[in-house]
Amino acid sequence: MTAHPVTSPRLYFLDWLRVLAFALLVPYHVGMLYVTWDWHVKSPAAGPAIEPLMMLISPWRLGLLFFVAGAALQAAGSRTAVPGFVGRRTARLLWPLLFGMLVVVPPQAYFEVVEKLGYAGSYFDFMALYLQGYGGFCRGVDCLRLPTWNHLWFLPYLWLYCLVGWALLRHAPLVLDRAAAALGRLRPWHMLVLLPLPLMAARLLVGRFPSTHALVDDFYNHAQYLSTFLAGMLVARSGPAMWEGLRRARWPALLLALMGWALIASYLQAYAQTAPPEPVRLAQRLLYGALQGWALIAACGFARQWLDFDHALLRWLTPAVFCVYILHQTLIVLLHRWLLPWQLPPGPEGLLIIGLTFGLSLAIYALARRVPGLRGALGIAPR
């Protein structure tokens, strides 16, 4: 099979997949209010009840975003060779990061220290410390590093991976051609076995290199997310036959992912209070990486089957996703604090926060896209 490195017709199912993957962040991060896992703020009703449901999407939700981003970079084709590409990508990703760290993220950090440490100062007092890089907000050895990018860590990681992808497109196209051609020869069942292997290998690093989201020392996350980004590039470079193979593999991949999720959920329940034997822990990590790969195959396959069409709603939502991503977590924290005195049951409260977060994010997008300076600050692409 011959690779096709030239620009292909627009893959609308990837646009839909990107919109849906970013939209999934809202219910997931609302769910973080109600589970026992550590997060910035927590509901008084937090418990383990919905943790299996959270585990259904947790392993693959971010990998899918990096995969689609890699495919989009490849699909950009010759535009990556135009002078100024790196500068435009830098402005597109790092200017919203700077704006977010100064304006959007600080309320999250403020309410985190209020809730976890009992901080009694005003928001303006906190911002003075925030801008000074204060390092005294600690619980034992766990300290909040200020200033912080919190959920915006995705932006510098994506910027770095775009530079890697751009360098490969510019300076090693033949290497990409050979890799894409080899990938394109895979049969659907080969994909189920081989595509998860990099993620399984990356998962073996998690014990030695825990996740930090600090860019410079985050070896485990780079291993999984850079590999999925490059996989997206190679799949897009392999041409239509590769997407067809993913479409044909969608049902087996979904079934394997669901079985992997059930086993991991059982593992977490069985060893909630005790440490597992090392061979069992190793098997769980390998299964987790395989689940990530199968879920990506299933997501791409079903999107190819059902979502490969253009629509006016898609054209409106596509430039909105970065804006919603930048705003959503701060809105969740603020809405949670606003609703606390009402003492609502967790189910209705969570659904209300999800609805209000989407509504407010999209309302801000609809207004901000008309303001040139604010467009760029909130990640809205130029007209």
WOLIN-V375364 format. One record per residue. RES is the residue in one letter. OMEGA is omega in degrees with one decimal (none if undefined). Layout:
res = [RES RES]
omega = [OMEGA OMEGA]
This chain:
res = [M T A H P V T S P R L Y F L D W L R V L A F A L L V P Y H V G M L Y V T W D W H V K S P A A G P A I E P L M M L I S P W R L G L L F F V A G A A L Q A A G S R T A V P G F V G R R T A R L L W P L L F G M L V V V P P Q A Y F E V V E K L G Y A G S Y F D F M A L Y L Q G Y G G F C R G V D C L R L P T W N H L W F L P Y L W L Y C L V G W A L L R H A P L V L D R A A A A L G R L R P W H M L V L L P L P L M A A R L L V G R F P S T H A L V D D F Y N H A Q Y L S T F L A G M L V A R S G P A M W E G L R R A R W P A L L L A L M G W A L I A S Y L Q A Y A Q T A P P E P V R L A Q R L L Y G A L Q G W A L I A A C G F A R Q W L D F D H A L L R W L T P A V F C V Y I L H Q T L I V L L H R W L L P W Q L P P G P E G L L I I G L T F G L S L A I Y A L A R R V P G L R G A L G I A P R]
omega = [-178.4 176.4 -179.0 -176.0 -178.2 -179.5 -178.7 171.6 -174.0 179.6 -173.8 -179.3 175.6 175.4 177.3 -179.6 178.6 178.7 -177.5 179.5 176.7 179.4 -179.2 -179.9 -176.7 178.4 179.6 -177.9 170.0 176.9 179.3 175.2 -165.6 177.7 -177.8 -179.3 -178.0 175.6 -171.9 175.9 -176.6 172.5 172.6 -178.9 -177.0 179.5 -174.3 -168.5 -174.9 -178.1 175.1 177.6 176.8 179.3 178.4 -178.3 -175.3 -174.5 -168.7 -170.9 -178.6 176.0 178.3 178.5 179.5 177.5 -179.6 178.3 177.0 177.8 179.5 178.5 177.2 -178.9 177.0 171.8 -172.9 -179.1 178.2 -179.8 -179.3 178.0 179.6 -179.3 -178.1 178.8 179.0 178.8 178.3 178.8 -177.3 -174.5 -172.0 174.8 172.8 177.4 179.9 178.4 -179.2 -179.2 -178.1 -171.3 -169.8 -171.7 -173.1 177.3 177.0 -178.3 179.8 -178.3 174.5 -178.7 174.6 -175.0 -172.5 -173.4 -179.4 -180.0 -173.9 -179.4 177.7 177.4 179.6 173.7 179.5 -178.3 176.2 176.6 -179.2 -177.1 176.6 -176.5 -177.4 -177.3 -174.3 178.1 -172.0 165.4 -172.8 179.1 -179.5 -176.8 175.8 -179.9 -179.4 -11.2 -175.0 173.8 176.2 -175.5 -179.2 177.3 179.6 -174.9 178.0 177.0 179.2 177.0 179.4 -178.1 175.2 176.6 176.8 179.3 178.0 179.5 178.4 179.2 -178.4 -167.1 -179.6 -177.7 -179.9 176.0 177.7 179.2 -178.4 -179.9 179.7 178.5 177.4 178.9 -178.2 178.3 -178.1 170.2 -177.6 -178.6 172.9 -180.0 -178.4 -178.5 -169.2 -175.6 177.5 -172.3 178.4 179.6 175.4 177.6 179.3 -176.9 178.1 -179.3 -168.0 179.4 -177.9 -177.5 -178.5 -179.8 179.2 -174.9 -178.8 175.5 -170.0 -176.3 -171.3 -169.8 -179.7 -178.9 175.4 -179.4 -178.0 -173.5 175.5 179.1 178.6 176.1 179.6 175.9 176.7 176.8 -175.1 178.1 178.8 -179.8 -177.7 175.1 -172.5 -177.1 179.9 177.6 177.0 176.7 177.4 178.0 -178.9 -178.4 -167.9 -176.9 174.9 179.4 178.7 -179.6 178.0 179.7 179.5 176.8 177.1 178.0 -179.5 179.4 -179.6 176.4 177.3 178.0 -178.5 178.3 -177.4 -176.2 178.1 -175.6 -177.5 177.8 -179.9 170.4 -174.6 177.2 178.3 177.9 179.5 179.0 179.2 -179.7 177.5 178.5 178.8 178.3 177.2 177.7 178.3 -179.3 179.7 179.7 177.5 177.7 -179.0 -179.1 179.6 -178.5 179.4 176.5 177.3 -177.4 -167.8 -167.6 -176.9 179.8 177.1 178.5 178.7 178.1 178.0 -179.3 177.1 -175.6 -174.7 177.2 -177.9 -166.6 179.8 178.8 178.2 179.0 -177.5 -173.1 -160.5 -172.9 176.3 177.0 178.6 -179.4 -178.8 179.4 177.1 179.8 -180.0 -176.4 -176.8 -178.4 -177.7 178.6 178.6 171.5 -173.6 -179.8 177.5 179.9 -179.9 178.9 177.8 179.0 178.2 -178.8 179.6 178.9 176.7 -177.2 -179.1 179.5 -178.5 176.1 177.6 176.9 -177.8 177.8 -173.5 -177.3 177.4 -178.4 -171.6 -178.2 -178.3 176.5 -177.5 -178.2 -179.7 172.3 179.3 -176.1 175.6 -179.5 none]
